[in-house]
């Protein structure tokens, strides 16, 4: 199973994000509306028995409900090439605290520590050699994007199946917050 821990977005927020997508950037593969989410921790491929152990570790986690806001757009790059276009999240200590608790729970269950710094975002598009002027124009046109608040009442363990057009994300377990 390929797994990650994340936050689902309400449909009205997904619809608002979808209004940003599809805007003429050659080389952009837009994420389908049903796949919009905020990843707290990518886990990767694990055998079923490990998935059960990770579920137990996450089920023991306790946290409080909170809200966060989306804020601005940007890109991630690898090797000097832009690889994804995203909507960011306004600084939020409660969100960072929850991500830290998820990371700690997964490490206690035997996962290797995450090497990347937590950078909360919602991916809008995967990029493959995008037209630089179009990408810069999109970021400049939408860098003042703001939306929210988004209420967080639970976090979710998702499975992910890679597909030809897009991955299919399935919520496996929801963990309520008090």
Helices and strands as residue ranges (DSSP letters): E 2-8, H 11-18, E 28-30, G 33-35, E 37-45, H 48-59, E 66-78, E 81-89, H 93-108, E 121-127, H 132-142, E 146-152, E 154-161, E 168-176
